[in-house]
């Protein structure tokens, strides 16, 4: 099963780790792309349903997390290590 991309200490609110989330998506057989207009494409064909559910639950209804994912993909496309 994919690992969680949520991190945080006992006294801190959990934070979202977009690079770890992308790694989790790829680990379950998914993929991603950023199209023109910053449209985020998530490829999930043939991913195990249980694994996919746990990964996608981290971003559904959380537009700030989708934006963080876009930002990381853009940085990678521009040659910035993230």
VOBA-1610 file (N, C-alpha, C; in pm, whole numbers, padded with zeros to 5 digits, always signed):
BEGIN
Unk+00084-00117+00000Unk+00000+00000+00000Unk+00089+00124+00000Unk+00043+00231-00062Unk+00120+00353-00072Unk+00134+00419+00065Unk+00246+00488+00081Unk+00268+00556+00208Unk+00200+00692+00206Unk+00169+00741+00322Unk+00101+00870+00334Unk+00196+00983+00300Unk+00142+01088+00246Unk+00220+01206+00214Unk+00189+01319+00311Unk+00131+01285+00424Unk+00100+01383+00526Unk+00207+01373+00633Unk+00263+01487+00673Unk+00365+01488+00776Unk+00328+01592+00882Unk+00390+01582+00996Unk+00368+01681+01100Unk+00406+01623+01235Unk+00443+01709+01326Unk+00479+01667+01460Unk+00358+01663+01552Unk+00381+01622+01675Unk+00273+01609+01772Unk+00205+01743+01798Unk+00282+01851+01799Unk+00223+01981+01829Unk+00194+02062+01704Unk+00232+02010+01590Unk+00212+02082+01465Unk+00092+02026+01389Unk+00028+02114+01314Unk-00077+02066+01225Unk-00012+01987+01113Unk-00079+01884+01064Unk-00022+01808+00953Unk+00000+01899+00832Unk+00108+01876+00762Unk+00135+01950+00640Unk+00135+01853+00524Unk+00112+01905+00406Unk+00106+01823+00286Unk+00241+01826+00216Unk+00292+01711+00182Unk+00420+01696+00114Unk+00393+01654-00030Unk+00385+01753-00120Unk+00350+01727-00259Unk+00448+01631-00329Unk+00580+01645-00312Unk+00670+01548-00376Unk+00644+01405-00328Unk+00619+01389-00198Unk+00590+01255-00146Unk+00458+01203-00201Unk+00360+01291-00218Unk+00232+01251-00274Unk+00250+01202-00418Unk+00327+01275-00497Unk+00354+01232-00635Unk+00426+01098-00637Unk+00520+01079-00547Unk+00591+00951-00538Unk+00495+00839-00502Unk+00400+00866-00414Unk+00300+00765-00377Unk+00213+00728-00497Unk+00174+00828-00574Unk+00093+00803-00694Unk+00169+00715-00793Unk+00294+00747-00816Unk+00376+00668-00908Unk+00399+00527-00853Unk+00417+00515-00723Unk+00442+00384-00661Unk+00326+00287-00680Unk+00204+00339-00691Unk+00090+00249-00712Unk+00059+00228-00859Unk+00143+00284-00947Unk+00126+00264-01090Unk+00062+00381-01162Unk+00044+00492-01094Unk-00016+00609-01155Unk+00089+00698-01220Unk+00042+00805-01278Unk+00130+00901-01342Unk+00066+01038-01338Unk+00136+01137-01388Unk+00085+01274-01383Unk+00146+01357-01494Unk+00077+01466-01526Unk+00126+01562-01625Unk+00061+01695-01597Unk+00127+01799-01639Unk+00071+01933-01630Unk+00056+01983-01773Unk-00067+02003-01816Unk-00096+02046-01953Unk-00104+02198-01960Unk-00130+02248-02079Unk-00142+02393-02095Unk-00253+02446-02005Unk-00236+02567-01961Unk-00332+02625-01869Unk-00319+02570-01728Unk-00208+02502-01701Unk-00180+02440-01570Unk-00283+02335-01532Unk-00343+02273-01634Unk-00440+02166-01607Unk-00365+02043-01561Unk-00404+01993-01443Unk-00338+01878-01381Unk-00404+01750-01430Unk-00324+01662-01489Unk-00372+01533-01536Unk-00314+01424-01446Unk-00401+01342-01390Unk-00359+01229-01309Unk-00400+01102-01382Unk-00302+01017-01409Unk-00324+00893-01482Unk-00332+00780-01381Unk-00445+00711-01376Unk-00465+00611-01272Unk-00514+00476-01327Unk-00503+00456-01455Unk-00549+00330-01514Unk-00473+00212-01454Unk-00545+00109-01417Unk-00491-00016-01363Unk-00428-00002-01224Unk-00456+00107-01152Unk-00410+00118-01013Unk-00506+00039-00924Unk-00452-00025-00821Unk-00535-00096-00725Unk-00630+00004-00658Unk-00757-00032-00650Unk-00860+00059-00599Unk-00833+00103-00455Unk-00791+00014-00369Unk-00764+00050-00229Unk-00647+00147-00219Unk-00541+00119-00294Unk-00426+00210-00293Unk-00464+00346-00351Unk-00539+00344-00460Unk-00579+00468-00524Unk-00667+00552-00431Unk-00756+00487-00360Unk-00844+00558-00267Unk-00763+00630-00160Unk-00664+00562-00102Unk-00586+00625+00005Unk-00502+00741-00047Unk-00452+00731-00168Unk-00372+00839-00226Unk-00461+00958-00264Unk-00570+00931-00334Unk-00656+01039-00381Unk-00730+01110-00268Unk-00759+01038-00160Unk-00829+01099-00047Unk-00751+01216+00011Unk-00622+01217-00010Unk-00537+01324+00044Unk-00554+01456-00030Unk-00610+01453-00153Unk-00622+01578-00229Unk-00765+01614-00266Unk-00857+01519-00259Unk-00996+01548-00298Unk-01054+01654-00204Unk-01107+01759-00264Unk-01168+01866-00187Unk-01068+01959-00121Unk-00943+01951-00161Unk-00838+02036-00103Unk-00762+02106-00216Unk-00818+02213-00270Unk-00756+02279-00385Unk-00615+02330-00358Unk-00584+02363-00233Unk-00449+02410-00202Unk-00346+02299-00220Unk-00387+02175-00201Unk-00297+02062-00221Unk-00276+02037-00370Unk-00382+02048-00449Unk-00368+02034-00594Unk-00275+02143-00648Unk-00286+02263-00593Unk-00198+02373-00634Unk-00053+02343-00597Unk-00030+02285-00480Unk+00106+02247-00440Unk+00163+02143-00536Unk+00080+02051-00580Unk+00124+01949-00677Unk+00160+02015-00809Unk+00076+02108-00856Unk+00107+02180-00980Unk+00242+02252-00968Unk+00263+02318-00856Unk+00384+02394-00835Unk+00507+02305-00842Unk+00500+02187-00780Unk+00613+02093-00782Unk+00639+02044-00924Unk+00533+02009-00996Unk+00551+01962-01134Unk+00613+02072-01220Unk+00566+02195-01205Unk+00624+02308-01279Unk+00772+02324-01248Unk+00806+02316-01121Unk+00946+02330-01080Unk+01030+02220-01145Unk+00979+02099-01146Unk+01052+01988-01208Unk+01067+02009-01359Unk+00962+02059-01424Unk+00970+02085-01567Unk+01070+02195-01599Unk+01092+02283-01504Unk+01189+02393-01522Unk+01329+02354-01476Unk+01348+02227-01444Unk+01480+02178-01407Unk+01519+02202-01262Unk+01424+02245-01181Unk+01452+02266-01039Unk+01428+02135-00964Unk+01524+02095-00886Unk+01512+01969-00809Unk+01418+01992-00692Unk+01312+01914-00687Unk+01214+01921-00576Unk+01155+01786-00556
//
